[in-house]
């Protein structure tokens, strides 16, 4: 078993000065914490993996392909492999748990 606390993951991510912290990597999936602050631009490019985003905190919009929706704490968004997607109009610091399948990279 592996167990994590979001506050500890956020502290580790911040200490590493990166927007993304991968904290689980297994044969069929990886899980990470992604952070964008209010007003930031999301630099993501399409990934070769399916993704599921779970918004832990914050508020923003996300566009996947040609569809846009607002997200906030508790929102879950599926992004198919290869689909263009970006968070935007980030009005509150955004913290998102990301599950990649298969693992990113």
N, CA, C and O atoms as a DFTB+ gen file, in Angstrom:
420 C
 N C O
     1  1       0.842      -1.178       0.000
     2  2       0.000       0.000       0.000
     3  2       0.884       1.237       0.000
     4  3       1.965       1.258       0.588
     5  1       0.400       2.247      -0.665
     6  2       1.013       3.569      -0.610
     7  2      -0.079       4.534      -0.203
     8  3      -1.174       4.505      -0.765
     9  1       0.201       5.385       0.762
    10  2      -0.776       6.372       1.222
    11  2      -0.107       7.740       1.262
    12  3       1.081       7.849       1.567
    13  1      -0.869       8.776       0.956
    14  2      -0.314      10.122       0.830
    15  2      -1.244      11.132       1.470
    16  3      -2.448      10.901       1.589
    17  1      -0.673      12.254       1.881
    18  2      -1.435      13.398       2.382
    19  2      -1.248      14.532       1.383
    20  3      -0.125      14.857       0.999
    21  1      -2.353      15.126       0.970
    22  2      -2.266      16.184      -0.025
    23  2      -1.415      17.363       0.433
    24  3      -0.690      17.952      -0.369
    25  1      -1.495      17.714       1.721
    26  2      -0.697      18.846       2.194
    27  2       0.797      18.550       2.085
    28  3       1.583      19.443       1.767
    29  1       1.192      17.311       2.345
    30  2       2.605      16.933       2.223
    31  2       3.041      16.891       0.759
    32  3       4.155      17.299       0.430
    33  1       2.169      16.400      -0.116
    34  2       2.487      16.394      -1.547
    35  2       2.640      17.813      -2.079
    36  3       3.551      18.098      -2.857
    37  1       1.751      18.694      -1.659
    38  2       1.832      20.089      -2.103
    39  2       3.119      20.740      -1.604
    40  3       3.753      21.493      -2.343
    41  1       3.511      20.463      -0.374
    42  2       4.761      21.014       0.163
    43  2       5.968      20.493      -0.623
    44  3       6.888      21.253      -0.923
    45  1       5.963      19.200      -0.956
    46  2       7.068      18.638      -1.736
    47  2       7.110      19.243      -3.140
    48  3       8.181      19.578      -3.647
    49  1       5.930      19.381      -3.766
    50  2       5.870      19.986      -5.096
    51  2       6.414      21.405      -5.059
    52  3       7.222      21.780      -5.909
    53  1       5.986      22.189      -4.096
    54  2       6.428      23.579      -3.977
    55  2       7.930      23.656      -3.709
    56  3       8.610      24.523      -4.258
    57  1       8.450      22.764      -2.875
    58  2       9.881      22.770      -2.557
    59  2      10.725      22.461      -3.793
    60  3      11.853      22.940      -3.911
    61  1      10.180      21.663      -4.712
    62  2      10.896      21.331      -5.943
    63  2      10.706      22.387      -7.027
    64  3      11.265      22.270      -8.117
    65  1       9.921      23.414      -6.729
    66  2       9.696      24.559      -7.623
    67  2       9.209      24.145      -8.998
    68  3       9.602      24.737     -10.004
    69  1       8.361      23.140      -9.049
    70  2       7.781      22.707     -10.314
    71  2       6.270      22.701     -10.230
    72  3       5.698      22.642      -9.142
    73  1       5.623      22.762     -11.389
    74  2       4.164      22.742     -11.419
    75  2       3.612      21.333     -11.237
    76  3       2.438      21.173     -10.903
    77  1       4.451      20.293     -11.455
    78  2       3.959      18.925     -11.419
    79  2       4.853      18.057     -10.547
    80  3       6.080      18.127     -10.629
    81  1       4.226      17.243      -9.715
    82  2       4.938      16.276      -8.882
    83  2       4.306      14.906      -9.102
    84  3       3.156      14.681      -8.726
    85  1       5.053      13.999      -9.706
    86  2       4.582      12.618      -9.838
    87  2       4.877      11.911      -8.520
    88  3       6.003      11.961      -8.025
    89  1       3.860      11.246      -7.945
    90  2       4.095      10.571      -6.668
    91  2       3.738       9.092      -6.692
    92  3       3.985       8.387      -5.713
    93  1       3.166       8.608      -7.781
    94  2       2.944       7.175      -7.976
    95  2       3.308       6.859      -9.416
    96  3       2.905       7.566     -10.339
    97  1       4.071       5.793      -9.599
    98  2       4.363       5.301     -10.943
    99  2       4.346       3.781     -10.888
   100  3       5.166       3.154     -10.218
   101  1       3.400       3.211     -11.603
   102  2       3.249       1.764     -11.686
   103  2       3.212       1.371     -13.159
   104  3       3.240       2.231     -14.039
   105  1       3.150       0.091     -13.415
   106  2       3.205      -0.391     -14.790
   107  2       2.079       0.166     -15.660
   108  3       2.302       0.467     -16.833
   109  1       0.874       0.307     -15.106
   110  2      -0.283       0.706     -15.903
   111  2      -0.771       2.127     -15.676
   112  3      -1.712       2.568     -16.336
   113  1      -0.148       2.848     -14.756
   114  2      -0.631       4.196     -14.462
   115  2       0.403       4.990     -13.696
   116  3       1.324       4.434     -13.097
   117  1       0.233       6.304     -13.726
   118  2       0.996       7.179     -12.839
   119  2       0.034       8.229     -12.307
   120  3      -0.994       8.515     -12.920
   121  1       0.380       8.801     -11.153
   122  2      -0.458       9.800     -10.508
   123  2       0.439      10.944     -10.069
   124  3       1.534      10.732      -9.550
   125  1      -0.045      12.163     -10.287
   126  2       0.722      13.327      -9.881
   127  2      -0.175      14.455      -9.423
   128  3      -1.397      14.402      -9.562
   129  1       0.457      15.476      -8.874
   130  2      -0.219      16.690      -8.436
   131  2       0.243      17.823      -9.329
   132  3       1.443      18.063      -9.457
   133  1      -0.704      18.528      -9.952
   134  2      -0.420      19.609     -10.887
   135  2      -0.932      20.899     -10.269
   136  3      -2.036      20.942      -9.728
   137  1      -0.125      21.949     -10.352
   138  2      -0.478      23.222      -9.720
   139  2      -0.330      24.372     -10.705
   140  3       0.685      24.503     -11.389
   141  1      -1.350      25.189     -10.760
   142  2      -1.317      26.437     -11.514
   143  2      -1.920      27.509     -10.615
   144  3      -2.992      27.313     -10.044
   145  1      -1.236      28.638     -10.490
   146  2      -1.744      29.721      -9.657
   147  2      -2.679      30.622     -10.454
   148  3      -2.655      30.627     -11.685
   149  1      -3.497      31.379      -9.742
   150  2      -4.434      32.300     -10.385
   151  2      -3.686      33.163     -11.393
   152  3      -2.645      33.744     -11.085
   153  1      -4.237      33.235     -12.602
   154  2      -3.637      34.039     -13.656
   155  2      -2.574      33.341     -14.482
   156  3      -2.175      33.858     -15.525
   157  1      -2.097      32.162     -14.039
   158  2      -1.072      31.434     -14.798
   159  2      -1.616      30.971     -16.146
   160  3      -2.824      30.832     -16.335
   161  1      -0.693      30.736     -17.076
   162  2      -1.009      30.100     -18.347
   163  2      -0.593      28.642     -18.261
   164  3       0.484      28.330     -17.752
   165  1      -1.437      27.753     -18.752
   166  2      -1.176      26.312     -18.727
   167  2      -0.352      25.941     -19.962
   168  3      -0.839      26.084     -21.084
   169  1       0.887      25.468     -19.780
   170  2       1.748      25.173     -20.925
   171  2       1.572      23.769     -21.509
   172  3       2.347      23.373     -22.380
   173  1       0.586      23.017     -21.058
   174  2       0.453      21.619     -21.484
   175  2       0.304      21.470     -22.994
   176  3      -0.273      22.316     -23.678
   177  1       0.840      20.375     -23.475
   178  2       0.648      19.909     -24.837
   179  2      -0.095      18.578     -24.744
   180  3      -0.099      17.956     -23.681
   181  1      -0.725      18.126     -25.834
   182  2      -1.410      16.831     -25.776
   183  2      -0.458      15.718     -25.332
   184  3       0.725      15.716     -25.674
   185  1      -1.000      14.781     -24.568
   186  2      -0.236      13.648     -24.061
   187  2      -0.603      12.394     -24.838
   188  3      -1.659      12.327     -25.466
   189  1       0.267      11.414     -24.791
   190  2       0.027      10.139     -25.469
   191  2      -0.743       9.166     -24.587
   192  3      -0.967       8.020     -24.977
   193  1      -1.148       9.610     -23.408
   194  2      -1.859       8.764     -22.457
   195  2      -3.249       9.340     -22.194
   196  3      -3.466      10.546     -22.314
   197  1      -4.184       8.464     -21.835
   198  2      -5.458       8.936     -21.297
   199  2      -5.175       9.594     -19.957
   200  3      -4.250       9.200     -19.247
   201  1      -5.979      10.604     -19.610
   202  2      -5.801      11.309     -18.337
   203  2      -7.135      11.495     -17.635
   204  3      -8.176      11.644     -18.275
   205  1      -7.089      11.485     -16.324
   206  2      -8.228      11.887     -15.508
   207  2      -7.730      12.955     -14.554
   208  3      -6.739      12.758     -13.851
   209  1      -8.417      14.082     -14.530
   210  2      -8.113      15.179     -13.618
   211  2      -9.165      15.206     -12.510
   212  3     -10.363      15.138     -12.783
   213  1      -8.710      15.304     -11.256
   214  2      -9.587      15.533     -10.118
   215  2      -9.151      16.854      -9.497
   216  3      -8.039      16.964      -8.981
   217  1     -10.021      17.850      -9.544
   218  2      -9.678      19.162      -8.989
   219  2      -9.789      19.080      -7.468
   220  3     -10.857      18.823      -6.912
   221  1      -8.647      19.309      -6.818
   222  2      -8.564      19.263      -5.360
   223  2      -8.958      20.611      -4.768
   224  3      -9.629      20.673      -3.737
   225  1      -8.537      21.692      -5.427
   226  2      -8.888      23.036      -4.975
   227  2      -8.715      24.010      -6.132
   228  3      -8.027      23.724      -7.112
   229  1      -9.356      25.173      -5.994
   230  2      -9.230      26.226      -6.993
   231  2     -10.397      26.260      -7.955
   232  3     -11.322      25.451      -7.885
   233  1     -10.319      27.241      -8.870
   234  2     -11.363      27.420      -9.873
   235  2     -10.711      27.826     -11.181
   236  3      -9.757      28.604     -11.201
   237  1     -11.242      27.284     -12.283
   238  2     -10.719      27.598     -13.612
   239  2     -11.711      27.102     -14.647
   240  3     -12.763      26.553     -14.318
   241  1     -11.353      27.306     -15.895
   242  2     -12.033      26.661     -17.012
   243  2     -11.044      25.696     -17.626
   244  3      -9.832      25.881     -17.513
   245  1     -11.563      24.657     -18.283
   246  2     -10.718      23.753     -19.047
   247  2     -11.367      23.562     -20.409
   248  3     -12.583      23.411     -20.529
   249  1     -10.527      23.574     -21.419
   250  2     -10.976      23.272     -22.772
   251  2     -10.302      21.982     -23.209
   252  3      -9.081      21.842     -23.132
   253  1     -11.117      21.045     -23.666
   254  2     -10.636      19.772     -24.213
   255  2     -11.209      19.697     -25.621
   256  3     -12.422      19.618     -25.811
   257  1     -10.300      19.723     -26.617
   258  2     -10.768      19.789     -27.997
   259  2     -11.506      21.094     -28.207
   260  3     -10.914      22.166     -28.082
   261  1     -12.792      21.023     -28.525
   262  2     -13.602      22.235     -28.740
   263  2     -14.600      22.472     -27.612
   264  3     -15.403      23.402     -27.684
   265  1     -14.559      21.634     -26.561
   266  2     -15.498      21.764     -25.451
   267  2     -14.840      22.458     -24.266
   268  3     -13.695      22.165     -23.921
   269  1     -15.570      23.380     -23.646
   270  2     -15.075      24.111     -22.480
   271  2     -16.070      23.972     -21.346
   272  3     -17.282      24.009     -21.553
   273  1     -15.529      23.808     -20.128
   274  2     -16.373      23.768     -18.938
   275  2     -15.626      24.410     -17.779
   276  3     -14.395      24.456     -17.775
   277  1     -16.361      24.898     -16.808
   278  2     -15.757      25.437     -15.598
   279  2     -15.543      24.286     -14.623
   280  3     -16.347      23.357     -14.549
   281  1     -14.433      24.364     -13.870
   282  2     -14.122      23.339     -12.887
   283  2     -13.797      23.990     -11.548
   284  3     -13.328      25.126     -11.482
   285  1     -14.057      23.249     -10.503
   286  2     -13.742      23.658      -9.147
   287  2     -13.559      22.410      -8.309
   288  3     -13.616      21.290      -8.817
   289  1     -13.339      22.614      -7.022
   290  2     -13.110      21.490      -6.115
   291  2     -14.139      20.385      -6.340
   292  3     -15.346      20.629      -6.327
   293  1     -13.638      19.165      -6.548
   294  2     -14.499      18.020      -6.748
   295  2     -14.808      17.699      -8.202
   296  3     -15.370      16.642      -8.488
   297  1     -14.454      18.588      -9.131
   298  2     -14.689      18.314     -10.554
   299  2     -13.749      17.212     -11.037
   300  3     -12.590      17.145     -10.628
   301  1     -14.265      16.353     -11.910
   302  2     -13.480      15.286     -12.524
   303  2     -13.620      15.429     -14.036
   304  3     -14.730      15.540     -14.556
   305  1     -12.475      15.424     -14.742
   306  2     -12.469      15.589     -16.195
   307  2     -11.622      14.482     -16.806
   308  3     -10.489      14.248     -16.384
   309  1     -12.182      13.803     -17.806
   310  2     -11.442      12.797     -18.570
   311  2     -10.949      13.442     -19.862
   312  3     -11.707      14.124     -20.551
   313  1      -9.664      13.220     -20.189
   314  2      -9.068      13.718     -21.424
   315  2      -8.487      12.520     -22.175
   316  3      -7.566      11.873     -21.676
   317  1      -9.008      12.214     -23.368
   318  2      -8.464      11.079     -24.115
   319  2      -7.064      11.363     -24.644
   320  3      -6.705      12.515     -24.886
   321  1      -6.285      10.316     -24.819
   322  2      -4.924      10.443     -25.350
   323  2      -4.944      11.236     -26.644
   324  3      -5.795      11.019     -27.506
   325  1      -3.992      12.163     -26.772
   326  2      -3.833      12.943     -27.988
   327  2      -4.710      14.171     -28.095
   328  3      -4.527      14.966     -29.018
   329  1      -5.665      14.361     -27.180
   330  2      -6.570      15.509     -27.258
   331  2      -5.889      16.777     -26.747
   332  3      -5.250      16.770     -25.695
   333  1      -6.033      17.857     -27.500
   334  2      -5.545      19.164     -27.037
   335  2      -6.384      19.584     -25.832
   336  3      -7.606      19.441     -25.844
   337  1      -5.730      20.098     -24.797
   338  2      -6.443      20.517     -23.594
   339  2      -5.617      21.530     -22.818
   340  3      -4.388      21.470     -22.810
   341  1      -6.306      22.465     -22.165
   342  2      -5.647      23.491     -21.354
   343  2      -6.613      23.995     -20.292
   344  3      -7.814      24.132     -20.528
   345  1      -6.049      24.271     -19.104
   346  2      -6.773      25.041     -18.107
   347  2      -6.575      26.508     -18.447
   348  3      -5.510      26.886     -18.935
   349  1      -7.574      27.338     -18.202
   350  2      -7.459      28.766     -18.476
   351  2      -8.439      29.519     -17.586
   352  3      -9.254      28.915     -16.888
   353  1      -8.349      30.840     -17.619
   354  2      -9.178      31.670     -16.742
   355  2      -9.135      31.142     -15.305
   356  3     -10.163      30.917     -14.667
   357  1      -7.910      30.955     -14.827
   358  2      -7.697      30.420     -13.480
   359  2      -7.902      31.561     -12.491
   360  3      -7.081      32.474     -12.404
   361  1      -9.002      31.501     -11.748
   362  2      -9.357      32.596     -10.848
   363  2      -8.956      32.333      -9.401
   364  3      -8.860      33.268      -8.606
   365  1      -8.722      31.071      -9.054
   366  2      -8.222      30.689      -7.726
   367  2      -7.132      29.650      -7.943
   368  3      -7.245      28.804      -8.831
   369  1      -6.070      29.710      -7.132
   370  2      -4.967      28.749      -7.271
   371  2      -5.521      27.338      -7.446
   372  3      -6.328      26.864      -6.646
   373  1      -5.069      26.680      -8.510
   374  2      -5.616      25.393      -8.918
   375  2      -4.662      24.273      -8.528
   376  3      -3.470      24.335      -8.830
   377  1      -5.184      23.250      -7.857
   378  2      -4.428      22.052      -7.517
   379  2      -5.229      20.864      -8.027
   380  3      -6.387      20.668      -7.656
   381  1      -4.591      20.075      -8.884
   382  2      -5.295      19.021      -9.592
   383  2      -4.518      17.713      -9.473
   384  3      -3.314      17.680      -9.727
   385  1      -5.200      16.639      -9.089
   386  2      -4.598      15.330      -9.119
   387  2      -4.790      14.782     -10.534
   388  3      -5.886      14.844     -11.091
   389  1      -3.711      14.246     -11.105
   390  2      -3.728      13.756     -12.485
   391  2      -3.383      12.271     -12.491
   392  3      -2.373      11.858     -11.921
   393  1      -4.224      11.476     -13.137
   394  2      -3.947      10.054     -13.326
   395  2      -3.701       9.828     -14.817
   396  3      -4.563      10.124     -15.645
   397  1      -2.523       9.304     -15.154
   398  2      -2.182       8.953     -16.534
   399  2      -2.243       7.439     -16.667
   400  3      -1.796       6.705     -15.785
   401  1      -2.809       6.979     -17.792
   402  2      -2.789       5.549     -18.078
   403  2      -2.582       5.348     -19.572
   404  3      -3.386       5.810     -20.381
   405  1      -1.496       4.654     -19.940
   406  2      -0.410       4.154     -19.122
   407  2       0.403       5.308     -18.525
   408  3       0.077       6.469     -18.772
   409  1       1.447       5.020     -17.752
   410  2       2.211       6.083     -17.092
   411  2       2.772       7.093     -18.092
   412  3       3.135       6.744     -19.216
   413  1       2.834       8.351     -17.656
   414  2       3.409       9.417     -18.481
   415  2       4.884       9.131     -18.704
   416  3       5.586       8.649     -17.815
   417  1       5.342       9.445     -19.932
   418  2       6.764       9.333     -20.253
   419  2       7.152       7.920     -20.438
   420  3       8.316       7.631     -20.715
